[in-house]
Amino acid sequence: MTYRLMIKTHNDTGLKYLCVTSKDNYELYKGSGVYWKNHIKEYGADITTEVLFETDDDDDLTQMGLKYSAAYDVVESSEWANLIPESGYHV
């Protein structure tokens, strides 16, 4: 199974969302975060997807998710919709 770490960017508002999926049609995946989903509901789903990292190893996914979360400060920055750091499928 291939995991993808991605940045979703709302094309109208510029808000970004760091997320993960294992779906083959990753560009159609809109994200699952509460803040992000509410934003899409309010402003529509005009979204661009940028793949940052692909792997078959969930530990590598977690490591890279946490690395990018910290680098972009996704939880604290108002430019991002993440409420928690992206850690892949580990809770």
C-alpha positions as CSV (number, residue, x, y, z in Angstrom):
1,M,0.0,0.0,0.0
2,T,1.3,3.4,-0.9
3,Y,0.9,6.3,1.5
4,R,1.0,9.9,0.3
5,L,1.7,12.9,2.4
6,M,0.2,15.9,0.7
7,I,-0.6,19.6,1.0
8,K,-4.1,20.5,0.0
9,T,-4.4,24.2,-0.9
10,H,-7.8,26.0,-1.2
11,N,-7.5,27.9,-4.5
12,D,-9.9,30.7,-3.4
13,T,-8.7,31.4,0.2
14,G,-5.2,30.1,0.2
15,L,-5.7,28.0,3.3
16,K,-3.6,24.9,3.4
17,Y,-4.0,21.4,4.9
18,L,-1.3,18.8,5.5
19,C,-2.8,15.4,5.2
20,V,-2.3,11.7,4.4
21,T,-4.1,9.2,2.2
22,S,-3.6,5.7,0.9
23,K,-6.3,6.1,-1.7
24,D,-5.2,5.6,-5.3
25,N,-7.3,8.6,-6.4
26,Y,-5.5,10.9,-3.9
27,E,-6.3,14.1,-5.8
28,L,-10.0,13.4,-5.2
29,Y,-9.4,12.9,-1.5
30,K,-10.5,16.2,0.1
31,G,-9.1,15.6,3.6
32,S,-10.7,14.7,6.9
33,G,-9.8,17.5,9.4
34,V,-12.8,19.2,11.1
35,Y,-11.6,22.7,10.5
36,W,-10.6,21.9,6.9
37,K,-13.9,20.2,6.1
38,N,-15.9,23.1,7.5
39,H,-13.8,25.5,5.4
40,I,-14.6,23.5,2.2
41,K,-18.3,23.4,3.2
42,E,-18.2,27.2,3.4
43,Y,-16.0,28.1,0.5
44,G,-16.3,25.2,-1.9
45,A,-13.9,22.4,-2.9
46,D,-11.6,24.2,-5.4
47,I,-8.5,22.5,-4.1
48,T,-5.0,21.9,-5.5
49,T,-3.0,18.9,-4.3
50,E,0.8,18.7,-3.9
51,V,2.4,15.4,-3.0
52,L,5.3,15.9,-0.6
53,F,6.3,12.3,0.1
54,E,5.3,8.8,-0.9
55,T,6.1,5.6,0.9
56,D,5.0,2.0,1.6
57,D,6.3,2.2,5.2
58,D,3.9,3.7,7.8
59,D,6.8,4.5,10.2
60,D,8.5,6.6,7.5
61,L,5.1,8.3,6.8
62,T,4.8,9.2,10.5
63,Q,8.3,10.5,10.7
64,M,7.9,12.7,7.6
65,G,4.4,13.9,8.6
66,L,5.8,15.1,11.9
67,K,8.8,16.6,10.2
68,Y,6.6,18.6,7.8
69,S,4.2,19.5,10.5
70,A,7.0,21.1,12.5
71,A,8.6,22.7,9.5
72,Y,5.4,24.4,8.4
73,D,4.1,24.9,12.0
74,V,0.8,23.6,10.8
75,V,-0.9,23.7,14.1
76,E,0.0,27.3,15.1
77,S,0.0,29.0,11.8
78,S,-3.1,30.7,10.6
79,E,-2.2,29.7,7.0
80,W,-2.9,26.0,7.9
81,A,-6.2,24.2,8.9
82,N,-4.5,21.4,10.9
83,L,-5.5,21.2,14.5
84,I,-2.9,18.6,15.4
85,P,0.4,17.5,13.7
86,E,0.1,15.1,10.9
87,S,1.3,11.7,12.1
88,G,0.0,9.4,9.4
89,Y,-2.3,6.6,10.6
90,H,-0.7,6.4,14.1
91,V,-2.9,7.9,16.8
